[in-house]
Amino acid sequence: MTLPRDAMLLRIFFGEDDKCEGRPLYEMLVLKAREARLAGATVLRGPMGFGHSSRLHTTKILRLSSDLPLVIEIVDSEENIKAFLPTLDTIMPSGLVTLEKVQVLHYGRHIKHDPA
């Protein structure tokens, strides 16, 4: 798969405790992105953050939180990302979704396999 140089970054912000059909939301989102044949998805876990409720989520010892902030980043063509957006509407109970234009400088490497 190749990505166009001018692509789009989809970022999805939500809490680690968010679920969809009894499964972790991050798992469902990554599986749906893979099913949609997007170029890739990465789940990032934040040690501290807050959202619309202003409730602080942190890994600090005195106040352990199991609901840490998560971000999923997906880079693909604008067309593929926009086609994926309706999927988010069907499985996300809440969260923040952002889009930005990015330039892809490098994606993957073709490795020739030695048949020997």
MIDOSE-1310 file (N, C-alpha, C; in nm, 2 decimals, decimal comma, always signed):
residues 116
mtlp	+0,08/-0,12/+0,00/+0,00/+0,00/+0,00/+0,09/+0,12/+0,00; +0,05/+0,22/-0,08/+0,12/+0,35/-0,07/+0,02/+0,46/-0,03; +0,08/+0,56/+0,03/+0,00/+0,67/+0,08/+0,04/+0,79/+0,00; -0,06/+0,87/-0,04/-0,03/+1,00/-0,11/+0,06/+1,09/-0,02
rdam	+0,14/+1,17/-0,08/+0,22/+1,27/+0,00/+0,13/+1,36/+0,08; +0,02/+1,41/+0,02/-0,07/+1,49/+0,09/-0,18/+1,40/+0,15; -0,18/+1,38/+0,28/-0,28/+1,29/+0,34/-0,35/+1,36/+0,45; -0,42/+1,28/+0,53/-0,50/+1,34/+0,64/-0,47/+1,26/+0,77
llri	-0,46/+1,33/+0,88/-0,44/+1,26/+1,02/-0,58/+1,27/+1,09; -0,62/+1,16/+1,13/-0,74/+1,15/+1,21/-0,70/+1,12/+1,36; -0,74/+1,20/+1,45/-0,71/+1,18/+1,59/-0,84/+1,16/+1,67; -0,85/+1,06/+1,75/-0,96/+1,03/+1,83/-0,92/+1,03/+1,97
ffge	-0,98/+1,12/+2,05/-0,95/+1,13/+2,20/-1,07/+1,07/+2,28; -1,04/+0,99/+2,38/-1,15/+0,93/+2,46/-1,08/+0,87/+2,58; -1,16/+0,81/+2,67/-1,12/+0,75/+2,79/-1,09/+0,60/+2,78; -1,00/+0,55/+2,85/-0,96/+0,41/+2,85/-1,08/+0,32/+2,89
ddkc	-1,17/+0,37/+2,98/-1,28/+0,29/+3,02/-1,40/+0,29/+2,92; -1,39/+0,36/+2,82/-1,50/+0,37/+2,72/-1,52/+0,23/+2,65; -1,64/+0,19/+2,63/-1,67/+0,06/+2,57/-1,76/+0,07/+2,46; -1,76/-0,04/+2,37/-1,86/-0,05/+2,26/-1,89/-0,20/+2,26
egrp	-2,02/-0,23/+2,28/-2,06/-0,37/+2,28/-1,98/-0,46/+2,37; -1,95/-0,40/+2,49/-1,88/-0,47/+2,60/-1,73/-0,49/+2,58; -1,68/-0,44/+2,47/-1,53/-0,44/+2,44/-1,47/-0,30/+2,46; -1,34/-0,30/+2,49/-1,28/-0,17/+2,49/-1,30/-0,09/+2,36
lyem	-1,33/+0,04/+2,37/-1,35/+0,12/+2,25/-1,23/+0,12/+2,16; -1,11/+0,14/+2,22/-0,99/+0,14/+2,14/-0,97/+0,02/+2,06; -1,01/-0,10/+2,11/-1,00/-0,22/+2,04/-1,09/-0,22/+1,92; -1,22/-0,18/+1,94/-1,32/-0,17/+1,83/-1,28/-0,08/+1,72
lvlk	-1,22/+0,04/+1,76/-1,18/+0,14/+1,66/-1,07/+0,09/+1,58; -0,97/+0,03/+1,64/-0,86/-0,03/+1,56/-0,90/-0,14/+1,47; -0,99/-0,23/+1,52/-1,04/-0,34/+1,43/-1,12/-0,28/+1,32; -1,20/-0,18/+1,34/-1,28/-0,12/+1,24/-1,19/-0,05/+1,13
area	-1,09/+0,02/+1,18/-0,99/+0,08/+1,09/-0,93/-0,02/+1,00; -0,89/-0,13/+1,06/-0,83/-0,24/+0,98/-0,92/-0,30/+0,88; -1,05/-0,32/+0,93/-1,15/-0,37/+0,84/-1,18/-0,28/+0,72; -1,16/-0,15/+0,74/-1,18/-0,05/+0,64/-1,05/-0,04/+0,55
rlag	-0,95/-0,11/+0,58/-0,83/-0,12/+0,51/-0,75/+0,01/+0,51; -0,76/+0,08/+0,62/-0,69/+0,21/+0,64/-0,54/+0,17/+0,66; -0,45/+0,27/+0,63/-0,31/+0,24/+0,63/-0,25/+0,19/+0,76; -0,31/+0,23/+0,87/-0,27/+0,19/+1,01/-0,33/+0,27/+1,11
atvl	-0,32/+0,22/+1,24/-0,38/+0,29/+1,35/-0,28/+0,27/+1,47; -0,26/+0,37/+1,55/-0,18/+0,36/+1,67/-0,26/+0,41/+1,79; -0,26/+0,33/+1,90/-0,32/+0,37/+2,02/-0,22/+0,43/+2,11; -0,24/+0,55/+2,16/-0,15/+0,61/+2,26/-0,22/+0,63/+2,39
rgpm	-0,15/+0,59/+2,50/-0,21/+0,61/+2,63/-0,14/+0,72/+2,70; -0,22/+0,82/+2,76/-0,16/+0,93/+2,82/-0,16/+0,91/+2,97; -0,05/+0,96/+3,03/-0,04/+0,95/+3,18/-0,12/+1,05/+3,26; -0,17/+1,15/+3,19/-0,25/+1,25/+3,25/-0,33/+1,33/+3,15
gfgh	-0,45/+1,37/+3,19/-0,53/+1,45/+3,10/-0,67/+1,48/+3,16; -0,75/+1,57/+3,09/-0,88/+1,59/+3,12/-0,96/+1,63/+2,99; -1,09/+1,61/+3,00/-1,17/+1,64/+2,89/-1,29/+1,74/+2,92; -1,40/+1,72/+2,85/-1,51/+1,82/+2,87/-1,56/+1,83/+3,01
ssrl	-1,55/+1,72/+3,09/-1,60/+1,72/+3,23/-1,50/+1,79/+3,32; -1,38/+1,82/+3,28/-1,27/+1,88/+3,36/-1,22/+1,79/+3,47; -1,27/+1,66/+3,47/-1,22/+1,56/+3,57/-1,08/+1,52/+3,53; -0,99/+1,53/+3,63/-0,85/+1,50/+3,60/-0,83/+1,34/+3,60
httk	-0,76/+1,29/+3,50/-0,73/+1,15/+3,50/-0,58/+1,14/+3,50; -0,52/+1,06/+3,60/-0,38/+1,06/+3,61/-0,33/+0,93/+3,66; -0,20/+0,90/+3,65/-0,14/+0,78/+3,70/-0,07/+0,80/+3,83; -0,08/+0,93/+3,88/-0,01/+0,96/+4,01/-0,05/+0,86/+4,12
ilrl	+0,04/+0,83/+4,20/+0,03/+0,72/+4,31/-0,09/+0,75/+4,40; -0,11/+0,88/+4,44/-0,21/+0,91/+4,54/-0,35/+0,90/+4,48; -0,36/+0,91/+4,35/-0,49/+0,91/+4,29/-0,49/+0,83/+4,16; -0,49/+0,69/+4,17/-0,48/+0,61/+4,05/-0,61/+0,62/+3,98
ssdl	-0,60/+0,62/+3,85/-0,72/+0,63/+3,76/-0,71/+0,52/+3,66; -0,81/+0,44/+3,65/-0,81/+0,34/+3,54/-0,86/+0,39/+3,41; -0,92/+0,51/+3,42/-0,98/+0,57/+3,30/-0,88/+0,68/+3,24; -0,76/+0,63/+3,20/-0,66/+0,73/+3,15/-0,70/+0,77/+3,01
plvi	-0,65/+0,88/+2,97/-0,68/+0,93/+2,83/-0,61/+0,84/+2,72; -0,68/+0,82/+2,62/-0,63/+0,75/+2,50/-0,65/+0,83/+2,38; -0,55/+0,82/+2,29/-0,56/+0,88/+2,16/-0,53/+0,78/+2,05; -0,62/+0,77/+1,95/-0,59/+0,69/+1,83/-0,55/+0,78/+1,72
eivd	-0,44/+0,75/+1,65/-0,40/+0,83/+1,54/-0,40/+0,74/+1,41; -0,46/+0,79/+1,31/-0,47/+0,72/+1,18/-0,44/+0,81/+1,07; -0,34/+0,78/+0,99/-0,30/+0,86/+0,87/-0,34/+0,78/+0,74; -0,41/+0,84/+0,65/-0,45/+0,78/+0,53/-0,48/+0,90/+0,43
seen	-0,53/+0,86/+0,31/-0,58/+0,96/+0,22/-0,70/+1,03/+0,28; -0,72/+1,15/+0,23/-0,84/+1,23/+0,28/-0,97/+1,15/+0,25; -0,97/+1,09/+0,13/-1,09/+1,02/+0,09/-1,12/+0,90/+0,18; -1,02/+0,82/+0,21/-1,03/+0,71/+0,30/-1,07/+0,75/+0,44
ikaf	-1,01/+0,85/+0,49/-1,04/+0,90/+0,63/-1,19/+0,95/+0,64; -1,23/+1,03/+0,54/-1,36/+1,08/+0,54/-1,47/+0,97/+0,52; -1,43/+0,86/+0,45/-1,52/+0,75/+0,44/-1,54/+0,67/+0,57; -1,43/+0,68/+0,66/-1,43/+0,61/+0,78/-1,51/+0,69/+0,89
lptl	-1,53/+0,82/+0,88/-1,59/+0,90/+0,98/-1,73/+0,85/+1,02; -1,82/+0,81/+0,93/-1,95/+0,76/+0,98/-1,94/+0,64/+1,07; -1,84/+0,56/+1,06/-1,82/+0,45/+1,15/-1,80/+0,50/+1,29; -1,73/+0,61/+1,31/-1,71/+0,67/+1,44/-1,85/+0,70/+1,51
dtim	-1,94/+0,76/+1,42/-2,07/+0,80/+1,47/-2,15/+0,68/+1,53; -2,12/+0,56/+1,47/-2,20/+0,45/+1,52/-2,14/+0,38/+1,64; -2,01/+0,40/+1,67/-1,96/+0,32/+1,78/-1,90/+0,40/+1,90; -1,89/+0,53/+1,88/-1,83/+0,62/+1,99/-1,94/+0,68/+2,07
psgl	-1,94/+0,66/+2,20/-2,04/+0,72/+2,29/-2,01/+0,87/+2,31; -1,88/+0,90/+2,32/-1,84/+1,04/+2,33/-1,69/+1,05/+2,30; -1,64/+1,16/+2,30/-1,50/+1,18/+2,27/-1,48/+1,30/+2,17; -1,35/+1,32/+2,14/-1,32/+1,44/+2,05/-1,25/+1,38/+1,93
vtle	-1,29/+1,42/+1,81/-1,23/+1,38/+1,69/-1,18/+1,50/+1,61; -1,05/+1,49/+1,57/-1,00/+1,60/+1,50/-0,94/+1,55/+1,37; -0,93/+1,64/+1,27/-0,87/+1,61/+1,14/-0,77/+1,72/+1,11; -0,66/+1,68/+1,05/-0,56/+1,78/+1,00/-0,49/+1,72/+0,88
kvqv	-0,46/+1,81/+0,79/-0,38/+1,77/+0,67/-0,24/+1,75/+0,71; -0,18/+1,65/+0,66/-0,04/+1,62/+0,69/+0,03/+1,58/+0,56; +0,17/+1,58/+0,56/+0,25/+1,54/+0,45/+0,32/+1,41/+0,49; +0,30/+1,31/+0,41/+0,37/+1,18/+0,44/+0,51/+1,18/+0,37
lhyg	+0,61/+1,17/+0,45/+0,75/+1,17/+0,40/+0,80/+1,04/+0,38; +0,75/+0,94/+0,45/+0,80/+0,80/+0,44/+0,69/+0,71/+0,49; +0,67/+0,60/+0,42/+0,57/+0,50/+0,46/+0,62/+0,36/+0,42; +0,66/+0,28/+0,51/+0,70/+0,14/+0,48/+0,82/+0,14/+0,39
rhik	+0,86/+0,02/+0,36/+0,98/-0,01/+0,28/+0,96/-0,14/+0,21; +0,99/-0,14/+0,08/+0,98/-0,27/+0,01/+1,10/-0,35/+0,04; +1,09/-0,47/+0,09/+1,20/-0,55/+0,12/+1,19/-0,67/+0,03; +1,30/-0,69/-0,05/+1,30/-0,81/-0,14/+1,34/-0,93/-0,06
hdpa	+1,26/-1,03/-0,06/+1,29/-1,15/+0,01/+1,38/-1,25/-0,08; +1,48/-1,29/-0,01/+1,58/-1,39/-0,08/+1,51/-1,52/-0,08; +1,48/-1,58/-0,20/+1,42/-1,71/-0,20/+1,51/-1,83/-0,15; +1,63/-1,80/-0,12/+1,72/-1,91/-0,08/+1,70/-1,96/+0,06
